[in-house]
Amino acid sequence: MTRILLVRHGQSTWNEAGLWQGQANPPLTDLGRRQARIAALSVGTVDLVCSSRLDRARETAQVLADAIGIGPVLELEGMAERDAGEWSGMTRAEIDHRYPDYLATGRRPGGWEPDEALSARVMGTLDALVERFAGSDILCVTHGGVIMQIEEGLGAGRHRVANLGGRWLDHHPQRGYGLGDRLDLLAEHDVTIPDQI
């Protein structure tokens, strides 16, 4: 069995400002870096650390990898956040003003990456990771939208993910993927739950 701990990156400057990020590339805040250092105490032993290519995930992964003494961090293009299209850089209030009823009815703007495309990209990346590192315990720092899409695709409800919150994902060669426990790597210290998505 291969086990993957999917973890959301630390707080970014756009999380702090309430802006939808998508594939924009804002850095971590000082709090986000502190969250990563705190979370490292709860990770345990893993065989590999990987991350999205976006700076907020990559930097979080590097802090975790340095703290647990493993590296280098493997960057995975396919684990980047969903493309938010025209909503990138906007607050919920701005979206409600410029796109009335879109959020309430589930409509999305131009450039939005559809669920099917996001799932195909992310699951294809995980398939390649599992094939290459079969039998390993892997820490993968990614994004809230990615984790929620995986959870929903595997039958869980759609619930926000805190910065440095995570979910174990198991892969059995015969049965495929299954959801493990959801966790809070911050143990209730400095928890932030961005409400953009």
Backbone torsions as a table, in degrees:
resi	resn	phi	psi	omega
1	MET	NA	140.2	173.6
2	THR	-106.2	134.7	179.9
3	ARG	-118.5	133.1	-179.9
4	ILE	-124.1	122.6	174.3
5	LEU	-94.7	105.5	177.9
6	LEU	-84.6	125.0	-176.0
7	VAL	-129.6	135.9	174.0
8	ARG	-77.8	141.7	178.9
9	HIS	-57.4	167.3	174.0
10	GLY	-70.1	170.6	-178.3
11	GLN	-58.6	130.9	175.8
12	SER	-100.5	169.6	177.9
13	THR	-63.0	-33.1	178.8
14	TRP	-77.3	-31.9	171.2
15	ASN	-57.2	-47.9	-177.1
16	GLU	-60.8	-37.4	-178.1
17	ALA	-85.8	-4.7	179.8
18	GLY	76.4	27.1	-178.7
19	LEU	-99.8	139.0	173.6
20	TRP	-69.2	131.7	-174.6
21	GLN	-97.0	-51.5	-171.5
22	GLY	58.4	-129.3	-178.2
23	GLN	-98.4	13.4	168.9
24	ALA	-64.4	165.2	-167.8
25	ASN	-127.6	56.1	177.3
26	PRO	-72.5	154.4	-179.6
27	PRO	-83.5	173.2	172.4
28	LEU	-70.5	153.2	167.8
29	THR	-83.4	171.6	173.5
30	ASP	-60.5	-38.0	176.3
31	LEU	-62.3	-40.4	178.6
32	GLY	-60.6	-38.9	177.4
33	ARG	-68.1	-39.9	177.8
34	ARG	-65.4	-39.6	176.3
35	GLN	-57.8	-43.1	179.9
36	ALA	-63.4	-40.8	178.7
37	ARG	-65.2	-40.8	177.7
38	ILE	-64.6	-44.5	-177.6
39	ALA	-61.8	-31.7	-179.0
40	ALA	-58.1	-26.9	179.7
41	LEU	-70.1	-18.7	-175.6
42	SER	-106.7	-6.5	-172.9
43	VAL	-69.2	-41.9	-175.1
44	GLY	83.7	-157.6	-175.7
45	THR	-95.1	131.1	174.3
46	VAL	-133.8	163.1	-179.1
47	ASP	-94.1	-19.5	-173.2
48	LEU	-156.2	143.2	171.3
49	VAL	-118.4	128.3	176.7
50	CYS	-131.6	168.8	-178.3
51	SER	-157.1	164.2	165.1
52	SER	-59.7	158.7	178.0
53	ARG	-75.7	-16.0	-175.9
54	LEU	-71.2	141.8	-170.9
55	ASP	-54.6	-40.7	-176.6
56	ARG	-63.7	-34.1	177.1
57	ALA	-81.0	-42.8	-178.0
58	ARG	-62.0	-43.9	179.8
59	GLU	-67.2	-40.5	175.9
60	THR	-58.9	-46.4	-179.7
61	ALA	-62.0	-39.3	-179.9
62	GLN	-65.4	-42.0	176.7
63	VAL	-60.3	-44.8	179.7
64	LEU	-64.5	-46.0	-179.1
65	ALA	-61.6	-43.5	178.8
66	ASP	-61.9	-41.6	-176.9
67	ALA	-68.5	-35.0	-179.2
68	ILE	-96.1	-0.6	172.8
69	GLY	75.2	41.7	178.3
70	ILE	-138.1	146.6	179.7
71	GLY	176.6	177.1	0.1
72	PRO	-75.9	165.9	176.5
73	VAL	-76.4	129.9	178.0
74	LEU	-89.2	118.1	179.8
75	GLU	-87.5	133.4	-177.1
76	LEU	-121.4	110.6	179.7
77	GLU	-54.1	-41.0	-174.1
78	GLY	-71.7	-7.0	-180.0
79	MET	-99.5	11.6	176.5
80	ALA	-65.7	158.8	179.5
81	GLU	-62.7	159.3	174.1
82	ARG	-58.1	140.0	173.9
83	ASP	-71.1	118.7	-178.2
84	ALA	-87.8	3.0	175.9
85	GLY	56.8	-132.4	-175.0
86	GLU	-66.4	-14.0	-179.2
87	TRP	-85.6	-9.9	-179.6
88	SER	-60.6	128.1	179.7
89	GLY	88.2	4.2	-178.7
90	MET	-107.5	152.3	172.3
91	THR	-86.7	166.5	175.2
92	ARG	-59.6	-40.8	-179.8
93	ALA	-61.9	-41.1	178.3
94	GLU	-65.4	-40.0	178.2
95	ILE	-63.7	-46.3	179.2
96	ASP	-59.9	-35.8	-179.8
97	HIS	-72.7	-46.9	-174.7
98	ARG	-85.4	-22.3	-179.1
99	TYR	-130.6	69.9	-175.4
100	PRO	-55.8	133.4	175.4
101	ASP	70.5	-0.7	179.4
102	TYR	-62.4	-51.5	-178.1
103	LEU	-62.7	-43.1	-177.2
104	ALA	-65.3	-32.1	-176.2
105	THR	-103.9	0.5	178.3
106	GLY	81.2	10.6	176.2
107	ARG	-75.2	154.0	-177.2
108	ARG	-130.7	157.0	-175.1
109	PRO	-84.9	175.5	172.9
110	GLY	-59.2	141.7	178.5
111	GLY	85.5	-5.8	179.8
112	TRP	-67.7	133.4	178.3
113	GLU	-79.5	116.8	-177.3
114	PRO	-64.6	156.3	179.8
115	ASP	-52.1	-44.8	-176.2
116	GLU	-62.8	-41.4	-180.0
117	ALA	-68.4	-42.1	178.1
118	LEU	-62.1	-47.1	-179.7
119	SER	-60.3	-44.4	-178.9
120	ALA	-62.3	-43.5	-179.3
121	ARG	-64.0	-49.2	-175.5
122	VAL	-69.8	-46.9	-177.7
123	MET	-67.7	-33.6	174.9
124	GLY	-63.3	-39.3	177.6
125	THR	-65.7	-43.7	178.7
126	LEU	-65.3	-38.9	177.1
127	ASP	-58.2	-45.5	179.7
128	ALA	-65.2	-38.2	178.9
129	LEU	-64.4	-45.5	-179.8
130	VAL	-64.8	-39.2	179.3
131	GLU	-65.1	-40.5	-177.2
132	ARG	-75.7	-33.7	-174.7
133	PHE	-123.5	41.8	-177.3
134	ALA	-54.7	136.4	178.0
135	GLY	84.7	1.9	-177.2
136	SER	-93.1	162.0	166.4
137	ASP	-102.1	120.0	-170.5
138	ILE	-121.2	133.9	171.1
139	LEU	-101.0	122.7	-178.9
140	CYS	-124.5	113.0	179.2
141	VAL	-88.5	121.1	-174.8
142	THR	-138.5	-138.3	-168.8
143	HIS	-135.2	157.1	-178.0
144	GLY	-58.2	-44.7	-179.9
145	GLY	-63.4	-35.9	178.4
146	VAL	-66.8	-47.6	-178.4
147	ILE	-62.9	-44.5	179.7
148	MET	-62.7	-37.4	179.2
149	GLN	-66.2	-41.6	177.7
150	ILE	-63.4	-47.2	-180.0
151	GLU	-58.5	-46.6	-179.1
152	GLU	-63.7	-40.5	178.8
153	GLY	-64.3	-24.2	179.8
154	LEU	-103.1	16.6	169.6
155	GLY	95.6	4.3	178.0
156	ALA	-89.3	163.3	175.4
157	GLY	-71.7	171.3	-179.6
158	ARG	-98.8	107.6	-178.5
159	HIS	-130.4	140.8	178.8
160	ARG	-58.0	152.3	179.2
161	VAL	-115.4	127.9	177.4
162	ALA	-71.0	156.9	169.5
163	ASN	-59.1	131.2	-175.3
164	LEU	64.8	20.9	165.9
165	GLY	-87.5	159.7	-177.6
166	GLY	-154.9	178.6	179.4
167	ARG	-149.1	130.3	172.7
168	TRP	-76.1	138.4	175.6
169	LEU	-125.6	124.8	179.6
170	ASP	-103.9	143.8	173.7
171	HIS	-125.7	117.6	175.8
172	HIS	-101.6	133.6	-177.7
173	PRO	-54.1	-35.7	-179.3
174	GLN	-90.7	-35.2	-172.0
175	ARG	-99.3	-11.3	-179.3
176	GLY	80.8	-147.6	-172.6
177	TYR	-87.9	145.6	173.0
178	GLY	-143.8	149.9	-179.7
179	LEU	-84.5	133.7	171.0
180	GLY	-99.4	-155.9	-176.2
181	ASP	-72.2	149.1	167.3
182	ARG	-87.8	143.8	-179.9
183	LEU	-138.3	159.8	174.6
184	ASP	-114.9	102.1	-177.0
185	LEU	-71.9	-10.6	180.0
186	LEU	-89.7	-6.0	-179.1
187	ALA	47.3	44.4	175.7
188	GLU	70.3	14.9	175.6
189	HIS	-99.7	128.8	175.1
190	ASP	53.9	38.5	-178.0
191	VAL	-75.0	132.8	172.7
192	THR	-129.8	136.1	179.2
193	ILE	-125.1	93.4	179.7
194	PRO	-58.9	138.4	-175.6
195	ASP	-104.1	16.0	179.9
196	GLN	-63.9	-42.7	179.3
197	ILE	-127.2	NA	NA
